[in-house]
Amino acid sequence: MRFFPVTSPPPAHPAPLARRGAAQQDGTRPPAPRRGTASREGDAAVAGPEVSDAGGHAIQGLLIALAEEGPRGGSWVIDGGTLTMTSAPGTDLFADPMGREGEQLPDAARLVGVPPEGDFTLAARVTVGFRSTYDAGVLLIHAGERLWAKLCFEYSPQGRPTAVTVVTRGTSDDANAHEVMGDQLWLRITRTGAAFALHSSADGDRWRLLRYFTLGPEAADRVKVGFMAQSPLGEGCTAVFDRISFQRQAPKDLRDGS
């Protein structure tokens, strides 16, 4: 379960990834990366390369417009095809099944956008600077405060980088899938018809199916997808998303590794 006190710090692990330094635009170097400080919903937008937005900045490989949602805090940097997100301390998305009715749910800043109608696949390689239990980089499907799913590369209470899935329909479940050697993992979310699939991969080539589910008909016109970093028990977590790709189709077979 989540939010139990940590009685001892996790074992030594690679230090968190540093934020990218400021790039100067002087005619001989590429434009400065897009920077932001996470804020309230709708404050800013980031456009993919095929989205018409004269004031936007592109994440190469992403074909949807992204906007900041969630509470203030944290930061993000877009540099070409790479997104670096640093969460604020004590941030998470989780509706504890043991929680009390009416209690305020934890939240976290995120970059999300509305995908085109029909099937799609969003994939990215995620590198996380783990420091505290439940630190994670996340691909997110969001349709409301209590209607969402996340695919996490997360630091487990056992001190192991782990692929984790959470599906929330009123309250959250919490499923640890498999442990990972190192601080890097490929994640993929797919919509096929009314269903969603969550996959992980060690190399971005062969994929392991972790979850197959639906969020129900009420989510059909409300789904947004995107990226998040979380640090429920820590002082912040940095996650780097690169090799980002978006396709307007689903794999032909969700279970054969393709």
Phi, psi and omega in degrees: 000172187255156171072019170282146181300145176267120186275342177211150182291154178295159180296163182305142183209163181306142182298155180299149181292138180284148173293151180291142178287160182290127177267139180261139179260104185232015179093338181249353181236159180294161180302154180298145176300152174285128182240155176203157170246122186304136185220196183285161186307132172086006184288328186213162179224148176234126186257141173285170189295341179250018178254131180281109179201098188299333181264003185272172175233143189268141158262113182301131180096349181253128188253019179232153177279137180249146175225152177284135174223163178097189185285163175293152178122157183081180182204165178211154177223131172250125179227094183067243180263015183242132174245125176246123181240136174239121183280160168283162176297147172066035184249143183191161164243116180192129176249092188302127177301337178267004182291163181268144180300131178089353181287151180289133181273149173295157182214166180209145176294146184209159172247115185221159178209166181274121179284161174295160178298152176093192183291150174202164175222125176244126181225153177201152168270132187239129176240127187238135174271081185292136173225320187232157178306134180075002168306140184199153162256141195224137159262134193235139167245120189229126179229007180157170185303324181238031180214092184193171174215147177225145176247115191244144161255106199231152178268114188282165175299341177274004179075032182238131169300132191216141169280125185228141175237144176224124175244128185239119173227082188093296171236164185266145159266181184203107188235114173279126186267299181200153177278159185228138173273118179102186188248021185224139179205144173273137177235149181212133173241141184226139166250128176227111188063231178266003185253159175238151175229142177242127181233156169230161181206145176279335188229359182077009181245305178258127189247141178254124178286124180255321180214150174218121193197175170230151173265001176091166183296333181294342181270350192305316184259011186238357188291133168236152179229155179169216195227151180203151166241147182222154177207074187302323185246000187248188182264012181129153182219138177252128177235135179249124178250119176225185186049038184288134178220149177223126180234141180270055177195163176250156173303147180295327179227119182283348189245358186262007178092354183280000000 
